[in-house]
Amino acid sequence: MVVNKYWVFLFCLLLSLPAVAAQRVSARPKPAMDTGDQESIRQIIDMEHQAREASLRRDADFSQRTLAEDYVAITPLGQVTTKQDTVSARKSAQLKYDTINVTDMVVRVYGDTAVVTARADVKGHQLGEDFSGPYRYTRVWVRRTGHWLAVSYQATVTQ
């Protein structure tokens, strides 16, 4: 299978960047959720909001600070991207998001791990080409030394 470099680069940027903020958030915690889980959910929602803003501003420093060194993202084409790929892509400034609208977000907490699933409707251009459309994604956050870091991300183009 021949993969167009443009699409690989685009999806590396689009999908490995934390590009979300909830317009509507649904936290579906386990029954009898404790106060610590509630606080963790609040923190993750805040991280997702910050990630969306950073994506709209093409803020490479945000990716540098919030992606774990062993971060791995998988694009809808099955390409694997790393933290360094993501930071480099942001610094290149070849990608421009006009809007990122996130809905159907669910945050689940398992101790020092949080799993986010959501829908993202994106409008934007990379190298003059439109990549707008709907996506569904999963992002995994892990709390390390008191800070939440994204360790994994996978996205799928939807209808």
FINUNU-418572 format. One record per atom (N, C-alpha, C): residue in one letter; x, y, z. Coordinates in steps of 0.1 Angstrom, whole numbers, padded with zeros to 4 digits, always signed. Layout:
<atoms>
AXYZ
...
</atoms>
This chain:
<atoms>
M+0009-0012+0000
M+0000+0000+0000
M+0009+0012+0000
V+0007+0021-0009
V+0014+0034-0010
V+0007+0044-0002
V+0014+0051+0007
V+0008+0061+0016
V+0013+0074+0012
N+0005+0083+0009
N+0008+0097+0005
N+0015+0104+0017
K+0027+0110+0015
K+0034+0116+0026
K+0026+0128+0032
Y+0018+0135+0023
Y+0010+0145+0028
Y+0000+0140+0039
W-0007+0129+0036
W-0017+0124+0045
W-0010+0119+0058
V+0001+0113+0057
V+0008+0108+0069
V+0012+0120+0078
F+0017+0131+0072
F+0021+0143+0079
F+0009+0149+0085
L-0002+0150+0077
L-0014+0157+0082
L-0020+0149+0094
F-0021+0136+0093
F-0027+0129+0104
F-0017+0128+0116
C-0004+0129+0113
C+0005+0130+0125
C+0002+0142+0133
L+0000+0153+0125
L-0003+0166+0132
L-0017+0166+0138
L-0026+0162+0130
L-0040+0162+0135
L-0043+0153+0147
L-0037+0141+0146
L-0042+0131+0156
L-0032+0130+0167
S-0020+0133+0166
S-0011+0132+0177
S-0010+0144+0185
L-0016+0155+0180
L-0016+0167+0189
L-0029+0166+0198
P-0027+0170+0210
P-0039+0170+0218
P-0048+0182+0213
A-0057+0178+0205
A-0065+0188+0199
A-0080+0188+0203
V-0082+0190+0215
V-0096+0188+0219
V-0100+0197+0231
A-0112+0200+0231
A-0118+0207+0243
A-0133+0204+0242
A-0138+0202+0253
A-0152+0197+0253
A-0162+0208+0252
Q-0171+0207+0243
Q-0183+0216+0243
Q-0193+0209+0252
R-0194+0196+0252
R-0202+0188+0261
R-0194+0177+0266
V-0193+0176+0279
V-0185+0165+0286
V-0194+0156+0294
S-0192+0143+0292
S-0199+0134+0300
S-0189+0125+0308
A-0189+0126+0320
A-0180+0118+0328
A-0188+0106+0333
R-0184+0095+0329
R-0192+0083+0333
R-0183+0074+0342
P-0182+0079+0354
P-0173+0072+0364
P-0180+0059+0369
K-0171+0051+0375
K-0177+0039+0382
K-0186+0043+0393
P-0195+0035+0397
P-0204+0038+0408
P-0196+0042+0421
A-0202+0050+0429
A-0196+0054+0441
A-0182+0060+0439
M-0181+0069+0429
M-0168+0076+0426
M-0163+0084+0438
D-0151+0083+0441
D-0145+0090+0452
D-0141+0104+0448
T-0138+0112+0458
T-0135+0126+0456
T-0122+0127+0447
G-0113+0118+0449
G-0100+0118+0441
G-0103+0116+0426
D-0112+0107+0423
D-0116+0105+0409
D-0123+0117+0403
Q-0131+0123+0411
Q-0138+0136+0406
Q-0128+0146+0403
E-0118+0148+0412
E-0107+0158+0409
E-0099+0154+0397
S-0096+0141+0395
S-0088+0137+0384
S-0096+0140+0371
I-0109+0137+0371
I-0117+0140+0359
I-0117+0155+0356
R-0118+0163+0366
R-0118+0178+0364
R-0104+0182+0358
Q-0093+0176+0363
Q-0080+0179+0358
Q-0079+0175+0343
I-0084+0163+0340
I-0083+0158+0326
I-0091+0167+0317
I-0103+0170+0321
I-0111+0179+0312
I-0104+0193+0310
D-0097+0198+0320
D-0089+0210+0319
D-0078+0208+0309
M-0071+0196+0310
M-0060+0194+0301
M-0065+0193+0287
E-0077+0187+0285
E-0082+0186+0271
E-0086+0200+0266
H-0091+0209+0274
H-0094+0223+0270
H-0081+0230+0266
Q-0071+0229+0275
Q-0058+0235+0272
Q-0052+0229+0258
A-0054+0216+0256
A-0049+0210+0244
A-0055+0216+0232
R-0068+0218+0232
R-0075+0224+0221
R-0070+0238+0218
E-0069+0246+0228
E-0063+0260+0226
E-0049+0259+0221
A-0041+0250+0226
A-0027+0249+0221
A-0027+0245+0206
S-0036+0237+0202
S-0037+0233+0188
S-0041+0244+0179
L-0050+0252+0183
L-0055+0264+0176
L-0044+0274+0174
R-0035+0275+0185
R-0024+0285+0184
R-0011+0279+0179
R-0011+0266+0176
R+0001+0259+0171
R+0012+0260+0181
D+0009+0257+0194
D+0018+0258+0205
D+0026+0245+0207
A+0039+0245+0202
A+0047+0233+0203
A+0052+0231+0217
D+0053+0242+0225
D+0057+0240+0239
D+0047+0232+0247
F+0034+0233+0244
F+0024+0225+0251
F+0026+0211+0249
S+0029+0207+0236
S+0032+0193+0233
S+0044+0188+0240
Q+0054+0197+0241
Q+0067+0193+0247
Q+0065+0190+0262
R+0056+0198+0268
R+0053+0197+0283
R+0044+0186+0286
T+0034+0183+0277
T+0023+0174+0281
T+0023+0160+0275
L+0033+0157+0266
L+0034+0144+0260
L+0045+0137+0267
A+0043+0125+0271
A+0053+0116+0277
A+0064+0113+0267
E+0076+0111+0272
E+0087+0107+0263
E+0084+0095+0255
D+0076+0086+0260
D+0073+0074+0253
D+0059+0074+0246
Y+0054+0087+0244
Y+0041+0089+0237
Y+0041+0083+0223
V+0030+0076+0220
V+0028+0071+0207
V+0014+0074+0202
A+0012+0078+0190
A-0001+0081+0184
A-0002+0072+0172
I-0014+0068+0169
I-0017+0060+0157
I-0027+0068+0149
T-0024+0071+0136
T-0033+0078+0127
T-0043+0069+0121
P-0053+0075+0115
P-0064+0067+0109
P-0058+0058+0098
L-0046+0061+0092
L-0039+0053+0082
L-0030+0043+0088
G-0030+0042+0102
G-0021+0032+0108
G-0007+0036+0110
Q-0004+0049+0107
Q+0010+0053+0109
Q+0012+0057+0124
V+0025+0054+0129
V+0028+0056+0143
V+0036+0069+0143
T+0033+0078+0153
T+0040+0090+0155
T+0044+0091+0169
T+0055+0098+0172
T+0061+0100+0185
T+0060+0114+0190
K+0064+0116+0202
K+0064+0129+0208
K+0073+0139+0199
Q+0085+0134+0195
Q+0093+0143+0187
Q+0087+0146+0174
D+0080+0136+0167
D+0073+0139+0155
D+0062+0150+0157
T+0055+0149+0168
T+0045+0159+0171
T+0050+0173+0174
V+0061+0174+0182
V+0067+0187+0185
V+0072+0193+0172
S+0079+0185+0164
S+0085+0190+0151
S+0074+0195+0142
A+0063+0188+0141
A+0052+0191+0132
A+0046+0205+0137
R+0045+0207+0149
R+0039+0219+0154
R+0048+0231+0151
K+0061+0229+0153
K+0071+0239+0150
K+0071+0243+0136
S+0068+0234+0127
S+0069+0237+0112
S+0058+0247+0108
A+0047+0248+0116
A+0036+0257+0113
A+0030+0256+0100
Q+0030+0244+0094
Q+0024+0241+0081
Q+0009+0237+0083
L+0005+0236+0095
L-0009+0232+0098
L-0017+0243+0105
K-0029+0245+0100
K-0037+0256+0106
K-0051+0251+0109
Y-0055+0251+0122
Y-0068+0247+0125
Y-0077+0260+0126
D-0088+0260+0119
D-0098+0271+0120
D-0107+0269+0132
T-0112+0257+0133
T-0120+0253+0145
T-0118+0239+0149
I-0120+0236+0161
I-0120+0222+0167
I-0132+0222+0177
N-0142+0214+0173
N-0153+0213+0182
N-0154+0199+0187
V-0154+0197+0200
V-0154+0184+0206
V-0167+0182+0213
T-0173+0170+0211
T-0185+0166+0217
T-0184+0152+0222
D-0194+0147+0229
D-0195+0133+0233
D-0182+0128+0240
M-0176+0137+0248
M-0164+0133+0256
M-0168+0125+0268
V-0161+0115+0270
V-0163+0106+0282
V-0149+0105+0288
V-0148+0107+0301
V-0135+0106+0308
V-0137+0094+0319
R-0128+0084+0318
R-0129+0074+0328
R-0115+0073+0335
V-0115+0072+0348
V-0103+0072+0356
V-0101+0059+0363
Y-0089+0054+0362
Y-0084+0042+0368
Y-0071+0044+0376
G-0073+0050+0388
G-0061+0053+0396
G-0053+0065+0389
D-0041+0062+0385
D-0033+0073+0379
D-0033+0072+0364
T-0044+0066+0359
T-0046+0065+0344
T-0060+0070+0341
A-0061+0078+0330
A-0074+0083+0326
A-0075+0080+0311
V-0087+0076+0307
V-0090+0073+0293
V-0101+0083+0288
V-0098+0090+0277
V-0107+0099+0272
V-0112+0094+0258
T-0125+0094+0256
T-0130+0092+0243
T-0139+0103+0239
A-0139+0107+0226
A-0147+0119+0222
A-0148+0119+0207
R-0156+0128+0202
R-0158+0131+0188
R-0152+0145+0186
A-0145+0147+0175
A-0139+0160+0172
A-0143+0164+0157
D-0150+0175+0156
D-0153+0180+0142
D-0143+0191+0140
V-0134+0189+0130
V-0123+0198+0127
V-0124+0205+0114
K-0120+0218+0114
K-0119+0225+0101
K-0105+0231+0101
G-0098+0229+0090
G-0084+0234+0089
G-0078+0230+0076
H-0066+0235+0075
H-0058+0233+0062
H-0044+0230+0066
Q-0038+0222+0057
Q-0023+0219+0059
Q-0017+0220+0045
L-0007+0229+0043
L-0001+0232+0030
L-0012+0235+0020
G-0022+0243+0024
G-0032+0247+0015
G-0043+0237+0012
E-0042+0225+0017
E-0052+0215+0015
E-0061+0213+0027
D-0074+0212+0024
D-0084+0210+0035
D-0084+0196+0041
F-0084+0196+0054
F-0085+0183+0061
F-0097+0182+0070
S-0107+0191+0068
S-0118+0192+0076
S-0126+0179+0077
G-0132+0176+0088
G-0141+0165+0089
G-0143+0160+0103
P-0151+0149+0105
P-0154+0144+0118
P-0144+0132+0121
Y-0140+0132+0134
Y-0131+0121+0139
Y-0136+0116+0152
R-0133+0104+0156
R-0135+0099+0169
R-0121+0095+0174
Y-0118+0098+0187
Y-0105+0095+0192
Y-0105+0089+0206
T-0094+0083+0209
T-0091+0078+0223
T-0078+0084+0227
R-0077+0090+0239
R-0064+0095+0244
R-0062+0089+0258
V-0050+0084+0261
V-0047+0079+0274
V-0038+0088+0281
W-0041+0093+0293
W-0033+0101+0302
W-0028+0093+0314
V-0016+0095+0318
V-0011+0089+0330
V-0005+0100+0339
R-0008+0098+0352
R-0002+0108+0362
R+0012+0103+0366
R+0022+0111+0363
R+0036+0108+0366
R+0041+0120+0374
T+0047+0117+0385
T+0053+0127+0394
T+0043+0139+0396
G+0030+0135+0398
G+0020+0146+0400
G+0015+0153+0388
H+0019+0150+0376
H+0015+0157+0364
H+0009+0147+0354
W-0002+0151+0348
W-0008+0143+0338
W-0001+0145+0324
L+0003+0133+0319
L+0010+0133+0306
L+0002+0124+0296
A+0001+0128+0284
A-0006+0119+0274
A+0005+0109+0269
V+0001+0096+0270
V+0010+0085+0266
V+0005+0078+0253
S-0007+0080+0249
S-0012+0073+0237
S-0024+0080+0232
Y-0025+0079+0218
Y-0037+0086+0211
Y-0039+0078+0199
Q-0052+0076+0196
Q-0056+0070+0183
Q-0068+0076+0178
A-0069+0079+0165
A-0081+0085+0159
A-0086+0078+0147
T-0098+0079+0144
T-0105+0073+0133
T-0114+0084+0126
V-0113+0084+0113
V-0122+0093+0105
V-0136+0087+0106
T-0146+0095+0108
T-0159+0090+0108
T-0168+0097+0097
Q-0180+0092+0096
Q-0189+0098+0086
Q-0197+0109+0092
</atoms>
